[in-house]
Amino acid sequence: MKNLTALLFSACLGLALWLPGMAQALDAGSPAPDFTLKNRSGDNIKLSELRGDVVMVNFWASWCAPCRQEMPLLEELYERYGDLGFTLLGVNVEEDSQAALDLLKEIPVTFPVLLDTQNRVSKLYHVVAMPTTVILDRDGRVRYVHKGYLPGYEDQYRQQIKELIRE
């Protein structure tokens, strides 16, 4: 199991380091493409309805070891900054969402998890690495894009969220 986890981690990290130039991510300062996705309960969540909040959009998959490692850290950010005008949307990119729902039983989170089963939103955001995290300002503009995850990235997230909340 450890070898499989290490292999998946290496694959995700490799994609994060190798593919950035292949499909350019959104540019900082550009408007975030609007989307509507269903959450775990089947309700529609529309990104543009969150204007006024700092929004983190985290694209993830259950098979991605770094995504699994990052999930509890994202929950901590959501709990800490949620009352200060911060929202976190976890966007699962798997065609069959059952694996994601099973993972969420192991690693429960309270932030909204959206299901991109047709990969429309991940394509719209040019996601080429797992996980990919996009942080938007209160006006719905892309401010930061992070491809992949390594321990310590959550410190960058925290700093960027605090900066955008203060604006």
N, C-alpha and C positions, 0 to 999 in steps of 0.2 A: 504493500500500500504506500509505503514511504517513497519507493521508487516511482510509482505512478504519480504521486503528488509532485515529486521533484521534476518529473518529465513534463507534466502539465504546466507547472510554474515556469520551467524553461521555455516551453513553447509560447506561453503568453508573453513572457518577457521578450523573447526573440521577436515576436510579432511587433511588440511595442517599439523595439529598437530598429527593426529592419524596415517596417512599412511606412513610417511617417511621411516620406516623400512620395509614396505611391498614390495616395488619395489625400490630398491636402485637407486638413481639418478646417473648421470654421476659423475665420480671422478674428482676432480680438477687436472688439468695437463694432463688429457686424451684428445686425439684428438676428436674434435666435429664430430659426424657422419654427413656426407654430405647428402644433400637432395636438391630436386628441387620441388618447388610448384608454382602454378599459383597465380598471384596477382589479385586484383580486376578487372583489365583490361583484364585478360586472358593471360598475358605474363608470361613466366617461369622465376623464380628467383632461381639461384643455389647458395647455401651457399658458396661453395668453390671459386666462382668467387669474393667473398668479402674479400679474404685473403689480408692482408695488412691493413685492418681496424679493429678497435675494434668493435665487433658485439654483440648487445644484442638481444636475441631471447626471445620474451615474448609470452607464450602460454595463450590464453584467450578464454572466451565464453561470449556471450551476456547475458546469464541468471545469470552470476556471478556478484554480487554486488561489491565485492572488485575490480574486473576487470574494471568495469565501473568507479569506484572511481579513479583508478590508471591511466586510459587512458589519461586524460589531463596532468598529471604529466610526463608521458612518452613522450608526445608531446613536453613538455618544454625541456626535456633532449635532444631530437632529434634536436630541433631548436638550442639549445645552443652549442652542441658539434658536430653537423653534418659537419661543415667545418673544423674540427680538426682531421678527420679520424675516425669518429664514425658513425655506421649505426645501426638502430633499425629495427627489423623485428617483426611485430605483427602477430602471427600465430593463426588464429581462428580454433578451433577444432570441430566445429559443422558440422554434416552431411549435414544439410540444411543451406547454407550460407546466406539465405535471412534475417534471424534475425540479423546477424552480419552486413550486408549491411544497414539495417534499423537503427541499433544503430549508425553506422558511420555517418548517416545523423544528428543525435542528438548530437553526440560528434565527430566532424570532426577532422581528423588527417592527417598529410602530410607524415608520415613515411609509408613505404610499409606494406600493410596488405596482408598476404598470407592465402590461404584457404586450410586447411588440412581436407577435407571432408571425407576422408577414415581413418583418424586418424593414418596414417602410420608414420608420423614424430613424433607425440606425443608419440606413442609407442616406436619408436626408441630412444627417449629422456627420456623414463620412466616417463612420466608426470603423477603424481598421485594427484596433487592439482591444483586448479584454483585460481589465476593465478600461473604459474611457469615461472621464469625468469632465463635464462642462459646467462652469460656474457663470451664472448670469447676474447682471446688476438689476436694480429695481425697475429699470426701463426696458428690460428684456433684451439687453445687449450682451453678447458673449464677451466675457472679460478674461477668463482663464480656461485653458484646455489642458488636461493631463491624460497622457496615453500610458496605459499600464499602471501597475502599482508596485511599489517597494516600501518596506517599513520606513516610516518617517514622512511619507507623503502627506499623512493626516496633519502633520504640523504645518505644512504649506497650506492645506485646505483651511485650517483654523485661522491662520493669519489672513488669508484672502477673504474669508467670510467676514471676519471682524472688520477688515478695511471697507468692504462693501456695505456692511450694516451701518457704519459710521457716516457714509456719504449721504 
